[in-house]
Amino acid sequence: MPSIRTVNKVVCLVLMPGTAALVVWWWGWSLWTLLLVAVMLSCPVVLSYLWYVSHRSEAALRAATTSLRDERSTGRSDVFRQSRRTP
């Protein structure tokens, strides 16, 4: 069974564009309609952006923890990637 967060995201991604389409269909094109549609479509856009940012930050955290784990196991720090040919 999906989590409540997943259900909320799906509802937002389906309900908001559907409602925006109904608003345009009922009221036609006007400045206020376009403003309302823009607000309704911002929900899926914001959700998509937050998903993208969270996956990027998760990858960065995973890379950082992996390097810390490697440093702990080898006893050497690879932070500066020191060359073996250091004078």
SVG drawing of the C-alpha trace seen along z (x, -y; Angstrom):
<svg xmlns="http://www.w3.org/2000/svg" viewBox="-19 -40 79 42">
<polyline fill="none" stroke="black" stroke-width="0.4" points="0.0,0.0 1.4,-3.4 2.3,-5.9 0.0,-8.9 2.7,-11.2 2.7,-9.4 -1.1,-9.6 -1.0,-13.3 1.5,-13.9 -0.6,-11.9 -3.7,-13.8 -2.0,-17.1 -0.5,-16.0 -3.9,-14.9 -6.3,-17.2 -4.7,-20.6 -4.2,-20.3 -7.6,-18.7 -9.2,-21.6 -7.3,-24.1 -8.6,-22.6 -12.1,-22.7 -11.7,-26.4 -10.5,-27.3 -13.4,-25.3 -16.1,-26.9 -14.8,-30.5 -12.9,-30.8 -9.6,-32.7 -9.3,-35.9 -6.6,-37.4 -8.1,-36.1 -8.5,-32.6 -4.8,-32.6 -3.8,-33.7 -5.9,-31.0 -4.5,-28.3 -1.0,-29.5 -1.5,-29.0 -3.1,-25.6 -0.3,-24.4 2.4,-25.6 1.7,-22.7 2.9,-20.0 5.8,-22.2 6.9,-22.8 6.5,-19.1 8.7,-18.2 11.4,-20.7 11.4,-19.5 11.7,-15.9 14.7,-16.8 16.4,-18.8 15.9,-16.0 17.4,-13.4 20.4,-15.6 21.0,-16.2 20.5,-12.6 23.2,-11.6 25.5,-14.2 25.0,-12.9 25.5,-9.4 28.8,-10.3 29.9,-12.1 29.1,-9.2 30.8,-6.8 34.0,-8.9 33.9,-9.1 33.4,-5.4 36.3,-4.8 38.5,-7.1 37.6,-5.3 38.4,-1.9 41.7,-2.8 42.9,-5.4 43.7,-7.9 41.9,-10.9 41.1,-11.2 39.5,-14.7 42.3,-16.5 43.3,-13.5 47.0,-13.9 49.2,-12.8 51.8,-10.1 54.4,-12.2 54.4,-14.9 57.9,-16.5"/>
</svg>
